[in-house]
């Protein structure tokens, strides 16, 4: 069925994409802010998904970024990215 995929992008300084308004989701009992979200149709098979994150000027600076992906109320993936 339809599932929301949430992405949190954390720069060396802050969570990216917060200027978009009421952008919260729940993982367990924790309310968290997201950087981007996309609704997908999940049919119990691997699925390629692209979630776009809008930053404001100055958001993307040099340094290490942490990226977390959530669906179904839990973390389903994470990675690190170095911008130079």
VOLOLUM-859804 format. One record per residue (C-alpha): residue in three letters; residue number from 1; x, y, z negated. Coordinates in Angstrom, 2 decimals. Example, Ala and Ser with C-alpha at 12.3 -4.5 7.8 and 13.67 -1.06 7.14 Angstrom:
REM VOLOLUM-859804
   rest    nr         X         Y         Z
    ALA     1     12.30     -4.50     -7.80
    SER     2     13.67     -1.06     -7.14
***
This chain:
REM VOLOLUM-859804
   rest    nr         X         Y         Z
    UNK     1      0.00      0.00      0.00
    UNK     2      0.93      3.65     -0.17
    UNK     3      3.85      4.40     -2.50
    UNK     4      5.57      7.68     -3.33
    UNK     5      9.37      7.59     -3.06
    UNK     6     10.99     10.26     -5.24
    UNK     7     14.55     11.56     -4.91
    UNK     8     16.55     13.50     -7.50
    UNK     9     19.68     15.27     -6.25
    UNK    10     21.90     16.56     -9.04
    UNK    11     24.73     18.91     -8.05
    UNK    12     27.74     19.67    -10.26
    UNK    13     25.64     22.49    -11.72
    UNK    14     21.92     21.56    -11.62
    UNK    15     19.04     19.56    -10.19
    UNK    16     18.44     20.64     -6.56
    UNK    17     15.08     21.67     -5.11
    UNK    18     13.29     22.86     -8.25
    UNK    19     11.98     26.07     -6.72
    UNK    20      9.16     24.20     -4.94
    UNK    21      6.69     24.39     -7.84
    UNK    22      5.08     21.56     -9.81
    UNK    23      7.37     18.69     -8.86
    UNK    24      7.11     16.09    -11.61
    UNK    25      6.71     12.32    -11.68
    UNK    26      6.73      9.72    -14.45
    UNK    27      9.21      6.90    -15.07
    UNK    28      8.16      4.79    -18.04
    UNK    29      7.20      7.38    -20.64
    UNK    30      9.53     10.06    -19.27
    UNK    31      8.33     12.99    -17.16
    UNK    32     11.01     13.93    -14.62
    UNK    33     11.44     16.58    -11.94
    UNK    34     12.16     15.52     -8.37
    UNK    35     14.04     17.17     -5.52
    UNK    36     12.01     15.54     -2.75
    UNK    37      9.17     13.07     -2.25
    UNK    38      7.72     11.05      0.62
    UNK    39      4.65      8.83      0.73
    UNK    40      5.29      5.56      2.58
    UNK    41      3.25      2.50      3.47
    UNK    42      4.99     -0.41      1.73
    UNK    43      4.15     -3.92      2.90
    UNK    44      6.57     -6.02      0.80
    UNK    45      9.36     -5.74      3.38
    UNK    46     12.56     -3.69      3.60
    UNK    47     11.78     -0.19      4.80
    UNK    48     13.99      2.65      6.02
    UNK    49     12.87      5.94      4.47
    UNK    50     14.17      9.49      4.93
    UNK    51     13.32     12.02      2.22
    UNK    52     14.25     15.62      2.98
    UNK    53     15.40     17.87      0.14
    UNK    54     15.08     21.62      0.57
    UNK    55     17.59     23.66     -1.35
    UNK    56     17.69     27.41     -1.65
    UNK    57     20.73     29.42     -0.50
    UNK    58     23.57     28.71     -2.89
    UNK    59     22.25     25.32     -4.08
    UNK    60     24.73     23.22     -2.15
    UNK    61     28.25     23.88     -3.46
    UNK    62     31.46     21.85     -3.35
    UNK    63     31.64     18.99     -5.79
    UNK    64     30.24     15.62     -6.82
    UNK    65     26.49     15.03     -6.38
    UNK    66     24.46     12.24     -7.95
    UNK    67     21.44     11.00     -6.00
    UNK    68     18.73      8.85     -7.60
    UNK    69     15.78      7.17     -5.86
    UNK    70     12.56      6.12     -7.63
    UNK    71      9.43      4.22     -6.59
    UNK    72      6.79      2.32     -8.48
    UNK    73      7.69      4.02    -11.74
    UNK    74     11.32      2.87    -11.79
    UNK    75     14.76      3.67    -10.38
    UNK    76     15.38      1.66     -7.21
    UNK    77     18.75      3.07     -6.18
    UNK    78     21.49      5.60     -6.76
    UNK    79     24.70      6.84     -5.20
    UNK    80     27.36      9.54     -5.43
    UNK    81     28.27     12.07     -2.73
    UNK    82     31.28     14.40     -2.58
    UNK    83     30.83     17.69     -0.69
    UNK    84     34.00     19.52      0.29
***
